[in-house]
Amino acid sequence: MKLSSAVQRISGEGAEAWEIHYLARQARDRGEDAIVLSVGDPDFATPAPIIDSAITALRDGDTHYSAIAGKQALREAIAEDFTTQSGVQCAPSQVHVFGGTQNALFAASLCLLEKGDEVIALEPMYISYEATLCIGGANLVRVSQPDNFRPRASLIAAAITPATRAIVVTTPNNPTGVVMTKDELQAVAELAIKHDLWVIADEVYTDLVFEGKHQSIAALPGMAERTITINSLSKSHAMTGWRVGWAISPPIMEPHFNNLSLCMLYGLAGFIQEAAITALTDQRHASAEMCDIYRARRDLVCTELAAAEGLQVLKPQAGMYVMADVRGYGMSSDQFSRELFAEQMVSVLDGRAFGQSADGWVRISFTLSEEELRAGCQRIVAFLAKR
Ligand SMILES: Cc1ncc(COP(=O)(O)O)c(C=O)c1O
């Protein structure tokens, strides 16, 4: 039987980098003493009032088809939140609710990109961009960032061709924790305007900024009309499994997103939307509390890892991950992650999962308790002490 080539096309680079993560999960599930520092799923429980809202809505019979673009109350809450955070005036009609960021990225790429178009994304990049952006036959153009993963406008400019249609801007960034400055965003904005490009702004870590200030590229002059801003509750409210995400776009996108949603999702479950409304209104403070805990963990990990002299640790400005350069030990990131797991039962993620230019780096998540993180870091230091 013949299968579509589309799925093959979207399998993505760097899949083998996940092998150690899966092995570590299996070891932990068998009850072994594995410390899993390779995943980006917050360890916090979703705040109870958010869960209660979903349960109440379920009991009240909110189990039917829901509005395609999202409930009006949720679209209003998202629009108000975005306007407050970014300064961009956003109407509820510009908000489209999707099943997670992935779903929103998928929809944006299908609406913006045709077969043969090019979309630029900066490496290291979130793993599923290749799959979500290229589903319709567009080509992903990867631009590396040699300045400790800060974007260099000249490299982005050099990657633009007549086929370029869009640039993806991920700030704060996964895996690097870089928060783009206004000047860095301005440089991208100028290129987008000059070449008449769309910008897809992935802002899922907006609420987890430790230093610097998150700024939305949509707030820069001339950008709101060419930017699709994507966000979700996965990281801000520890709601990865709820799959609530959304896109904020210029009015021209509304009918296109509606058409796509009709065949992709047909409206996110109503009771989940009720939970999302609670997250963005009554429980807005929850993410600030989580952010404080992540900041303390980030500091702990950086302090503990400083004991390994050859390890260059990039202190993240935001997010849930530390990037560490292991090349000082004469190892590739693949070798490091395999040997670390074999010797110390600690899993980290090989940077190649985020693109070849992150070879030599590993991503260490701080989505565990301080006690577990300290133990994990001490095992890494012990592992490196023998090298
Ligand atoms: C940069 C980035 N974008 C999007 C996502 C996906 O988030 P969601 O759970 O909202 O689909 C992630 C998840 O790790 C991410 O790191």
Ligand as a Chemical Component Dictionary entry (heavy atoms), coordinates in Angstrom:
data_LIG
# 
_chem_comp.id                   LIG 
_chem_comp.type                 NON-POLYMER 
_chem_comp.pdbx_formal_charge   0 
_chem_comp.three_letter_code    LIG 
# 
loop_
_chem_comp_atom.comp_id 
_chem_comp_atom.atom_id 
_chem_comp_atom.alt_atom_id 
_chem_comp_atom.type_symbol 
_chem_comp_atom.charge 
_chem_comp_atom.model_Cartn_x 
_chem_comp_atom.model_Cartn_y 
_chem_comp_atom.model_Cartn_z 
_chem_comp_atom.pdbx_ordinal 
LIG C1 C1 C 0 9.467 27.480 21.524 1  
LIG C2 C2 C 0 8.312 26.547 21.724 2  
LIG N1 N1 N 0 7.205 26.729 20.985 3  
LIG C3 C3 C 0 6.155 25.919 21.125 4  
LIG C4 C4 C 0 6.135 24.878 22.022 5  
LIG C5 C5 C 0 4.933 23.974 22.108 6  
LIG O1 O1 O 0 4.105 24.374 23.100 7  
LIG P1 P1 P 0 2.602 23.855 23.214 8  
LIG O2 O2 O 0 2.592 22.887 24.343 9  
LIG O3 O3 O 0 1.844 25.085 23.490 10 
LIG O4 O4 O 0 2.206 23.235 21.919 11 
LIG C6 C6 C 0 7.264 24.636 22.812 12 
LIG C7 C7 C 0 7.286 23.504 23.745 13 
LIG O5 O5 O 0 8.289 23.124 24.311 14 
LIG C8 C8 C 0 8.384 25.496 22.657 15 
LIG O6 O6 O 0 9.494 25.309 23.371 16 
# 
loop_
_chem_comp_bond.comp_id 
_chem_comp_bond.atom_id_1 
_chem_comp_bond.atom_id_2 
_chem_comp_bond.value_order 
_chem_comp_bond.pdbx_ordinal 
LIG C1 C2 SING 1  
LIG C2 N1 SING 2  
LIG C2 C8 DOUB 3  
LIG N1 C3 DOUB 4  
LIG C3 C4 SING 5  
LIG C4 C5 SING 6  
LIG C4 C6 DOUB 7  
LIG C5 O1 SING 8  
LIG O1 P1 SING 9  
LIG P1 O2 DOUB 10 
LIG P1 O3 SING 11 
LIG P1 O4 SING 12 
LIG C6 C7 SING 13 
LIG C6 C8 SING 14 
LIG C7 O5 DOUB 15 
LIG C8 O6 SING 16 
# 
